[in-house]
Amino acid sequence: MHRTTTIALGIFLIFFGVQLNVVERYTMTPRTANFLSADGVVATAIERPTDAANSTYNSTYYQTSYQAPAAVSTVSPASREIRPPRWLCWPVLFLGAVILINGATLRRD
């Protein structure tokens, strides 16, 4: 079990290193960006309608159920981009190779 887990971790790190080499930037979804926001404030992509005559939108049940297409904002919260340094792929790739070789040399139980 330990050998298989070590080999799987090595293969995962090798694939992740190759992905870091190929991909230039990662763009997070607004939901993930809000979850990882530094200030802890969760912004929403739903604008509240300005029509005060319709009280359906002000109900807490409506706000937690689903979003209507008319209530979706055209301006989404600030999407974040992660741009890893170009050199980061090589240490991850080599670490995965070392872990893979280490797992291949472990005893079979």
C-alpha positions as CSV (number, residue, x, y, z in Angstrom):
1,M,0.0,0.0,0.0
2,H,2.8,2.4,0.9
3,R,4.6,1.6,-2.4
4,T,1.5,2.1,-4.5
5,T,0.8,5.4,-2.8
6,T,4.3,6.7,-3.3
7,I,4.3,5.8,-7.0
8,A,0.9,7.4,-7.5
9,L,2.1,10.6,-5.8
10,G,5.2,10.6,-8.0
11,I,3.1,10.2,-11.2
12,F,0.8,13.0,-10.0
13,L,3.6,15.4,-9.4
14,I,5.1,14.6,-12.8
15,F,1.8,15.4,-14.5
16,F,1.4,18.5,-12.4
17,G,4.9,19.7,-13.4
18,V,4.2,19.1,-17.1
19,Q,0.9,21.1,-16.7
20,L,2.8,24.0,-15.0
21,N,5.2,24.0,-18.0
22,V,2.3,24.1,-20.5
23,V,-0.2,26.5,-18.9
24,E,0.7,30.1,-18.6
25,R,-2.0,31.2,-16.2
26,Y,-4.9,29.8,-14.2
27,T,-8.1,31.8,-14.0
28,M,-10.3,31.1,-11.0
29,T,-14.1,31.1,-11.1
30,P,-15.8,33.9,-9.1
31,R,-16.9,31.4,-6.5
32,T,-13.4,30.1,-5.9
33,A,-12.0,33.7,-5.9
34,N,-14.6,34.6,-3.3
35,F,-13.7,31.6,-1.2
36,L,-10.0,32.4,-1.3
37,S,-10.4,36.1,-0.9
38,A,-8.0,37.6,1.6
39,D,-10.5,40.0,3.3
40,G,-13.0,37.2,4.0
41,V,-15.9,39.1,2.5
42,V,-17.9,36.9,0.1
43,A,-19.1,38.9,-2.8
44,T,-22.1,37.8,-4.8
45,A,-22.7,37.7,-8.6
46,I,-26.4,38.4,-8.1
47,E,-27.6,41.9,-8.3
48,R,-30.7,42.7,-6.3
49,P,-33.4,44.1,-8.6
50,T,-34.3,47.7,-8.1
51,D,-38.0,47.1,-8.6
52,A,-39.4,47.7,-5.2
53,A,-43.0,46.8,-6.3
54,N,-42.1,43.1,-6.6
55,S,-41.5,41.9,-3.0
56,T,-40.7,38.3,-4.2
57,Y,-37.0,39.2,-4.6
58,N,-36.7,40.5,-1.0
59,S,-37.8,37.2,0.4
60,T,-35.0,35.2,2.1
61,Y,-36.4,32.0,0.5
62,Y,-36.0,33.5,-3.0
63,Q,-32.4,34.6,-2.2
64,T,-31.3,31.2,-1.1
65,S,-33.1,29.1,-3.7
66,Y,-31.9,30.0,-7.2
67,Q,-30.9,32.9,-9.3
68,A,-33.2,34.2,-12.0
69,P,-31.5,35.1,-15.3
70,A,-32.8,38.6,-15.0
71,A,-31.1,39.0,-11.6
72,V,-27.6,37.9,-12.8
73,S,-25.2,40.8,-12.9
74,T,-23.3,41.4,-16.1
75,V,-20.3,42.4,-14.0
76,S,-18.9,39.4,-12.2
77,P,-16.7,39.8,-9.1
78,A,-13.1,40.3,-9.8
79,S,-11.8,37.1,-11.2
80,R,-8.3,36.2,-10.0
81,E,-5.5,34.9,-12.1
82,I,-2.7,32.8,-10.8
83,R,0.5,33.1,-12.8
84,P,3.0,30.6,-11.5
85,P,6.7,31.4,-12.2
86,R,8.1,29.7,-15.3
87,W,10.8,27.9,-13.2
88,L,8.3,26.3,-10.8
89,C,7.5,23.4,-13.3
90,W,11.1,22.0,-13.0
91,P,11.3,21.4,-9.3
92,V,7.8,19.9,-9.2
93,L,8.7,17.6,-12.2
94,F,12.0,16.5,-10.7
95,L,10.5,16.0,-7.2
96,G,7.8,13.8,-8.8
97,A,10.6,11.8,-10.6
98,V,12.5,11.3,-7.4
99,I,9.4,10.2,-5.5
100,L,8.5,7.8,-8.4
101,I,11.9,6.2,-8.4
102,N,11.9,6.0,-4.6
103,G,8.5,4.2,-4.8
104,A,9.7,1.8,-7.4
105,T,12.6,0.8,-5.3
106,L,10.5,0.1,-2.1
107,R,10.0,-3.5,-1.1
108,R,6.8,-5.2,-2.1
109,D,4.8,-6.3,0.9
